[in-house]
Amino acid sequence: MIVKPLGDRVVIKNVESEETTKGGIILTGAAKEKPQMAEVIAVGPGGNVDGKEITMHVEKGQKVIYSKYAGTEVKLNGEELIIVRQSDILAVVE
């Protein structure tokens, strides 16, 4: 299946977080924070959204940092994806 986001939506996939701290302590699943870095999987066309002209500033393949509790989580083809608005993306990581 192919996911095509609409409007100003962006489909992202979390990048795995580290399982050990800098001091070498191994974290259990419960102790890990939800990662906020993700890879862009698909980008909507932008255009006129809610009466405002939206230009998309992210591209497929970029790594981004997004708001902690943003988006809708979906499971598709065995992968966990998140659909967020472009405004929920805080930065592009280069």
N, C-alpha and C positions, 0 to 999 in steps of 0.2 A: 504494500500500500504506500502511496505517496501522500504526504500532507502538504496542502497548499493553504497557508494562512491568508485571511482576508483583511482588508483595510490596513491598519497600522499594527497588526499582530506579527509576532516573531516566534518561531518554534526554536527552542533551545534544549540542549542536553547537558546535564551536569557533568563537570569534569571531576573525576574521583579525587577526594581529599586525602591528605596524608594520614596514615594510620599510626604514626609515631610523632611525638613532640620533638623539639630540637634537643632536649635533654635525653632522648632515647626511650621515653616512656611510651609503651604501646597502649593505644586507646581502644576501649571496647566500643561496640556499636552504639550503646546508649550515651557514651561520653562524647561522641563526635558531634560537631555542629553541622547543621545543614549547609552544604557548600553554596557559595554565592557566585562561583565562577562557572561559566558554561560555554559551550560551543554553539554557534548559530547553525541550525540545520536548514531552516527555510525562512524567507522573508516575504511578507505581504507586499502588495503593490503600492501601498500608501494611498494618495489621492485625497478626495474630499471625505473627511471623517468627522461626524458631528458638526458640520458646518464650517470646519477649518481645513485648509489645505495642508496635508502632511507629506513631507519629503522623507523618505527612508534613508537613514544614515548608517545602517549596519548592512553587512554582506554575509552571505553564506560562508562558513569556514572561520569567521573571526571568533576570537575568545572575548567574552564580555563579563562584566560584573553587573549583577542585577539586584533589585531590592529583595530583602530577606524573605518576605512572605508574599511575594508577587506571583501572579499567574495561576493557571489551572493545570494541574498535573494530569497527564493521560498516559496510558500504557498502550503502545502500538507495536505490533510485530516483536513483542518481547522486550522492547526498550521503553524506559520511562522518560517521557518528554514533558516539557513545560511550555505552555503557550502564554506569552506575556505581551503587553502593549510595548511599543518602542519606548514610551515614556518611563517604563519600569526599568529600563536598562540604564545604568548609571555611568558606565565607562567601557571603552574598548581597550583590551590589553594587547600591547604590541611586543 
